[in-house]
Amino acid sequence: MSVTKFLLLGIYLFAYSNLFSMQIFSPSAPEKNVFNHKWEFVSDNVMGGKSFGKLKINNDEGEMFYRLEGKVSTENNGGFIQFRSKIEISDISLKGIKFKVRGNGEKYFVHVRTPFTFLPWQYYFYPFYTQKEWTEIKFLLSDFKKSHKLQPSEFLSTKIKSIAFVAFGQDYNAELDIKDLEFF
């Protein structure tokens, strides 16, 4: 393959991959997503847990990002803090999620809920680690793991009803920054 053909193919693939993506964060109204649903902070306090924290919307050199910070405690059967929002995807061709992340090196999770996750403790999850510098996390919907054996193993993007970024499962200080969330 010639260099020219190779470059043209690369430009085409880059343009094609960005053509069929959907940005979820809303820069014009950052407290809501593009579906006009609020981003909300939730902790295990709703079930008697002892974790605490907050969601902050920040700017870094003109770029908006969301920060989840707090203390995760497994005391009293707790162990999570998260920020989440309802979503309404109508494009069946979207097959994955990508976003940029930085943090304190701890393990975090993306959780999504579908009509198959009707109990509060059911969800699909994808784990990831953070670094001090911004890095991109990119994965397919088929990479999600189910939290319960009776859930289907796979689902379509149009079945996702909410998305959450979660600090979970162990005692630690959470500091998670997220920006540029997209479905592709």
Secondary structure, 3 states (H helix, E strand, C coil): CCHHHHHHHHHHHHHHHHHCCEECECCCCCCEECCCCECEEEEHHHHCCCCEEEEEEEEECCEEEEEEEEEECCHHHCCEEEEEEECCCCCCCCCEEEEEEEECCCEEEEEEECCCCCCCCCCEEEEEECCCCCEEEEEEHHHCEECCCCCCCCCCHHHCCEEEEEEECCCEEEEEEEEEEEEC
